[in-house]
Amino acid sequence: MDVRILNVPRDVNEWTVTRSIATVVHRPEFTPRRRNEHVVARPINFKIKLNPSKAGGVGNDGSGTLTLPTWEIGLKFLKWVEDEPLRIEGKRVKFRQSGGARLYDAATLDKTPYTSPDIEEEHQQKLWDLSEKFRVNTVQFGVFYRPSYPSNDREPLKPRAYSIEWERRYDIDSQGWLSFEYDHKVIRITLGSEMNDHVGSSIAISFANIQKIAVGYDGDPYICFDTFTPPIFEEIDFHRTLTGDKEKDGRKYRRRIGSLNEGHRNVAPYAYHLRLLVYNGSFDMPARFKEMCKIAGLAENIVILCDWRNKVDAYRRDFFAPKRLYKLQQEFRRLPWSIAFQLESLLHNCLLHTDDLCTLLKQVQVMCKCPDYGEEHIGGLLRIFHEKLQVCSRQSPLKCFEEVSQNFTKSNVALTLPRGTGNFLCYHVTFTPTRMVLEGPYPTQSNRVIRMYEDYLDRFVRVDFRDEDRLQYRWDREVDGTTFLDQRVGGILRGGFELAGRSFEFLAYSSSALREHSVWFMSPFYHSQKGPVNAEFIRNNLGNFQDTKLLRQPSKYAARLAQAFTATDPSVKIRNTEWEEVDDLGQQPYLFTDGVGTIAKSLGDKIWATLCAGRGVRREGTVQPSAYQIRFLGYKGVVGVDEQLDKLSSGIRMRLRKSMNKFAVSEAEEAEIEIAQSFERPNTCYLNRPLIMILEDLGVRVDSFKRLQEDEIAEARTINDSSAQFRKVLVAHSLGRSYRLPDLLSKIEGLKLDLQARQAIPGFDNRFIRQIRRVSMLDILRDIKHNARLRVPESYLLVGVADEGPAYQAAGMENVYTLPDGHIFVCIQESPDEKPVWLEGSCSISRSPVVHPGDVQRVRAIGKPPENMVCLFAHMKNVVVLPSVGPRSLASKLGGGDLDGDQFSVILYEPLLPSDAEDAANYEHAETRTIERDSTVEDICDFIVEYINSDVLAVDYPKQGNKVDIDNDRLPRTLIRCKPDWHGAEVVSPRKTDYYESDRALGVLYRSITFEDPEIEPVNQDGQQPPLTDPISLRLEGLVKPHLNPGLRPDGLLEIFKRYVEELNYICATHVLSSTSGNRLSEAEIVAGTILAKCSQKRWRKDRTFRMRLHASTLVRDIQRQFVDLSTANREQIVDGLSTAWAAWEYSQRIQAFGASSFGLIALGVIFDCLDKLGGVEVRSPDVETE
């Protein structure tokens, strides 16, 4: 309802009137809209609009409009102010009914919360205070460098200088202005004259990207930005046609670009630090700029006012002139690839300028001519030098290289990865809008194609496309990124790139990698048997695509190629007479067996034995999987263990469904079954934000979520109570696996030890163990607060398989039990030592992501199946079996799921079971985009560009290829400027002017948890005690000494430790979330398997954490093999390995050095493994009774 306001004091603003009216409509008599008892009652929202004064200025004309969400509230308000008149500044204000409000306005007020006028007024004041602009005379891009370094430890480090690599003046025939964009947290420099130029440009520097700003005088005032990454460059249309519609006129008028002009393009990849010469007005510009930075929210210590003592001197050094770059890269071409790549990384990662690189290059060329140094050695040395250079500030690069060279030996080369492990050492290239960032090599999971060319691994590189901050591309509505992506990303995909003397061309991608905007490139090579091999040759040999409909569907064609690039582990080969294709159960489009087949138990046994050997896993310590996600020839999906197949006389050991067959492959005598995932343990079921919102809408009470969160927080804080509780928390949150920490704690507990000493039980806690617990607890609490990740009791996340009973019934088998419609089967077994548990009763089932209320369905778990009938799934553990009868498959009801690897949340926890029910959405597949000719690699490249540009929720987009029309579709906008408080970014403290208190469950949960980042203690600060006098050593000594080889001298132990520390340092420096120089992970983060740094994109943290964990686990296994390879060792070798590991355990306690603590954990694990092989661990202690 609209209410006309009259007789308003002409000098008041809308905020003053809002405060006055709020005293009425927020009274209890107006019945506030209260959703639940856990939040403050939500006050009625309304809007005030005062008419501007006809005389101009900032006042009003004494009238305005009050908009209320409903007629009921409006009429009640009019009655109230008639009985009790409202006065503003002593003047009685009059109100008159005006009519109905616009439907959009009324709906907006009804749906959105009331925002305090104090917040909005403060926000407006900030915008006013930051409205001043600074005139920019000259724009310069260059690099910081040190003209000299201290000659000794006492000499102070002199200020850096600035090399001008490109500049342009904007004070003669153009203009430049610096302004603050408070809402976007950006400093923007707008370049170009609207009078003289049709197109201008802008440079945007986000507040989060600023490391330091130096402001001072160099004749004219200057502002020098030291940023972590390059800024954002955009083009602006000055004279675009305006329609008068703000929404249309504000759409796509800015375009992303990679440089300001051709000259700038040449130096942009190497010189991204911005320096501005600013107009010298009548005021103190540096002081005024610093003041405005403070108003904008930048930390005061970021902006440095420079005088003659700390002035940043600027010179034209031309480090990155085209001729110098060309000569340098010609020299790189003459070097072996692994060496040239590392030199290129020093250049492209902006660690060395060309003068320093030329000096280093001479040293490297001398080493290459020396027979004592091999290619692998020099490449490994440069890789370590790259890492050291990031933290070496007082030494010159040459001095740093000399020190690294002196300490580097042949045993320090990169990790050794035996064939058959499923991993290989991969080089990584990231293309940003202005540059390329190089990493590696480090362990990456292999795939079918990589294993086909194991002698040519360095010809394959992983390429990512990301924004300057290494996060995925994100556009504002007013920015057009399509053209830029087509030029930058599409240009590289279609044209390839050159690096270190090699030409690389686009090969393909895997479906999971595409979600991370990552693809495979390769450099053509000559194969000893196959001849010339390039990307086209590999793609053409993956399947029989000619004359198929698939070849006219670029997205689906690319998705089928992607099957061969899925990260998999090798397992066993199967002959073509041992498998067959069978029909699916059900009808299109809702097949009951969509994506799932079966394997014989005997075949499953062989697969699991092969996987355990490759992963270094003890088979007897795990539950053998009942299902695997596989890739096999042109098939993909899941296979469940079917014990009936072993009884067949035909010799068939694997049955694959037609729905699993994605493309034809040439007949072969035998082929390998590749394992994408094995399901040996049940995954923990967690709530997340989308699921909480859906469950709340389906009637689940807020206090149910709140109680779960309180229990989860309490559980996390029990991590300090005992070793068993520490282990329980690690297992529940999948932490510490790379170092086998949960298993190690279990072994230590077997020695009758605990974290803290109690009664007759000694305590083994130390500073490093405490640090791991702190890191782990913070990781858990952060996930709870920012992701609402709450563990659900009595619930699991399980891969789905189909009930095969109807298939056997159709084949004539009698007395077969089949799951009824709406029923599921789940049997859980955590470990071989625990008894299986059959889930029974009413439960809910869903899969992520949930977007529709019908994505959560109520079903019934049957418990233990009848024993007097043939049940095809009775033996299956840690999977959820879905029925194969009914009008529609259960999986298809759950967000359009299938059974090719989807995992389902099965929740039995009563308080979370929905009281309301919704019918499932249809989720019918869209028609795949088809063209009138056969697809080419250019079509695939175009599709990748389109995918990155419209990376949206539709998970089938990579297959269907129907892009979202972002330009013409009216995508939803937020109703109000402020966001709910639970949206508050993890990166910085949320500004109160940007958020409101949400009364939904997510808001309640978000505000209920607070924590501070803990101070990480230095690791090796315990009181120094003699080695082997700690409780663990005292318990183990009597068990170990009888087996030690007294004649063994572990002379190579120091080299093993050095090699470990060098690689650990590389892991800490490489797998960080930001490109900040010197930013590193801690040793405790690596052991726990988490990254604590804040990040606004969860997928980026998840990807980096996965890479870090894989790298760390590979290192751990490599060091374990240096002690002893237990998979092949005889008793004498096991004894020698135990002796070496015991010496390593003693050494780790004797030294105070980075890496010693985690090195000791590896050694301790080997000690326990060797003792197990030699007869087990039995504690014999006079003061502790054994059980």
LINLINTA-V810221 format. One record per backbone hydrogen bond with DSSP energy under -1.0 kcal/mol. CO is the residue of the C=O (numbers start at 1). NH is the residue of the N-H. If there is no record, write none. Layout:
CO;NH  CO;NH
This chain:
1;68  2;98  2;99  3;66  4;96  5;64  6;94  9;12  10;60  13;17  14;18  15;19  16;20  17;21  18;22  21;24  21;25  22;26  24;27  27;30  28;31  32;34  36;39  42;33  47;67  49;65  51;61  53;56  59;53  62;8  63;51  64;5  65;49  66;3  67;47  70;74  71;75  72;76  73;77  74;78  75;79  76;80  77;81  78;82  79;83  80;84  86;93  88;91  91;88  94;6  96;4  99;2  102;106  103;107  104;108  105;109  106;110  107;111  108;112  116;120  117;121  118;122  119;123  120;124  121;125  122;126  123;127  124;128  125;129  126;130  128;131  134;178  135;279  137;170  138;277  139;168  140;275  141;165  141;166  142;273  143;163  145;161  161;145  162;315  163;143  166;141  168;139  175;192  176;136  177;190  178;134  179;188  181;186  185;207  186;181  187;205  188;179  189;203  190;177  191;201  193;197  198;238  200;236  201;191  202;234  203;189  204;232  205;187  206;209  207;210  209;228  212;226  213;304  214;224  215;306  216;222  218;220  220;218  221;278  222;216  223;276  224;214  226;211  226;212  232;204  233;257  234;202  235;255  236;200  245;249  246;250  248;251  253;237  254;480  255;235  261;265  262;266  264;268  267;270  267;271  273;142  274;225  275;140  276;223  277;137  277;138  279;281  283;285  284;288  285;289  286;290  287;291  288;292  289;293  290;294  291;295  292;296  293;298  299;302  302;213  304;215  313;162  315;164  318;321  321;325  322;326  323;327  324;328  325;329  326;330  327;331  328;332  329;333  332;335  336;340  337;341  339;343  340;344  341;345  342;346  343;347  344;348  345;349  346;351  346;352  347;350  353;357  354;358  355;359  356;360  357;361  358;362  359;363  360;364  361;365  362;366  363;367  364;368  365;369  370;373  374;378  375;379  376;380  377;381  378;382  379;383  380;384  381;385  382;386  383;387  384;388  385;389  388;391  396;400  397;401  398;402  399;403  400;404  401;405  402;406  403;407  409;412  410;413  418;421  422;446  424;444  426;442  427;462  428;439  429;464  430;437  431;466  435;432  437;430  439;428  442;426  444;424  446;568  447;451  448;452  453;456  456;459  457;460  459;523  461;521  462;429  463;519  464;431  467;470  471;467  476;479  477;252  478;254  480;256  481;485  482;486  483;487  484;488  485;489  485;490  488;492  489;493  490;494  491;495  492;496  497;504  499;502  502;499  504;497  505;522  508;520  510;514  511;515  513;516  513;518  514;517  517;465  519;463  520;507  520;508  521;461  522;505  525;533  527;531  531;527  533;525  534;538  535;539  536;540  537;541  539;542  543;545  545;548  549;552  550;553  551;935  552;931  553;557  554;558  555;559  556;560  557;561  558;562  561;564  562;565  563;566  564;449  569;675  572;673  574;671  575;578  578;653  578;654  580;656  582;658  585;592  585;593  587;590  593;596  594;899  595;638  597;640  598;655  599;642  600;604  601;605  602;606  603;607  604;608  605;609  606;610  607;611  608;612  609;613  610;614  611;615  612;616  612;617  618;621  619;622  626;641  627;679  628;639  629;676  629;677  630;637  631;674  632;635  634;662  635;632  637;630  638;597  639;628  640;599  642;645  644;647  645;648  653;600  654;580  655;598  656;582  657;660  658;661  660;636  664;544  669;576  671;574  674;631  675;569  677;629  683;797  685;792  688;692  689;693  690;694  691;695  692;696  693;697  694;698  695;700  696;699  698;916  702;706  703;707  704;708  705;709  706;710  707;711  708;712  709;713  710;714  711;715  712;716  713;717  716;719  718;721  722;726  723;727  724;728  725;729  726;730  727;731  728;732  729;733  730;735  731;734  736;741  737;740  740;744  741;745  742;746  743;747  744;748  745;749  746;750  748;751  749;752  754;764  755;765  758;761  761;758  762;754  766;770  767;771  768;772  769;773  770;774  771;775  772;776  773;777  774;778  775;779  776;780  777;781  778;782  779;783  780;784  781;785  782;786  783;787  783;789  784;788  788;790  790;687  796;906  797;683  798;904  799;880  801;882  804;808  805;809  806;810  807;811  808;813  809;812  815;870  820;823  822;860  824;862  825;881  826;839  827;878  828;837  831;834  837;828  839;863  841;861  843;859  844;907  845;857  846;905  852;855  853;856  857;845  859;843  860;824  861;841  870;817  873;876  880;801  881;825  882;803  891;894  891;897  892;896  893;895  902;800  904;798  905;846  906;796  907;844  909;912  910;913  936;940  937;941  938;942  939;943  940;944  941;945  942;946  943;947  944;948  945;949  946;950  950;952  954;957  956;959  956;960  957;961  960;929  964;966  965;969  969;971  979;996  980;983  981;984  991;994  994;979  996;981  1000;1004  1001;1005  1002;1006  1003;1007  1019;1021  1026;1029  1030;1034  1031;1035  1032;1036  1033;1037  1036;1039  1036;1040  1037;1041  1040;1043  1045;1048  1049;1051  1050;1053  1052;1056  1053;1057  1054;1058  1055;1059  1056;1060  1057;1061  1058;1062  1059;1063  1060;1064  1061;1065  1062;1066  1063;1067  1064;1068  1065;1069  1066;1070  1067;1071  1068;1081  1076;1079  1082;1086  1083;1087  1084;1088  1085;1089  1085;1090  1088;736  1097;1101  1098;1102  1099;1103  1100;1104  1101;1105  1102;1106  1103;1107  1104;1108  1105;1109  1106;1110  1107;1111  1108;1112  1109;1113  1110;1114  1111;1115  1112;1116  1113;1117  1114;1118  1115;1119  1116;1120  1117;1121  1118;1122  1119;1123  1120;1124  1124;1126  1125;1128  1125;1129  1130;1134  1131;1135  1132;1136  1133;1137  1134;1138  1135;1139  1136;1140  1137;1141  1138;1142  1139;1143  1140;1144  1141;1145  1142;1146  1143;1147  1144;1148  1146;1150  1147;1151  1153;1156  1155;1159  1156;1160  1157;1161  1158;1162  1159;1163  1160;1164  1161;1165  1162;1166  1163;1167  1164;1168  1165;1169  1166;1170  1167;1171  1168;1172  1169;1173  1170;1174  1171;1176  1172;1175  1181;1184
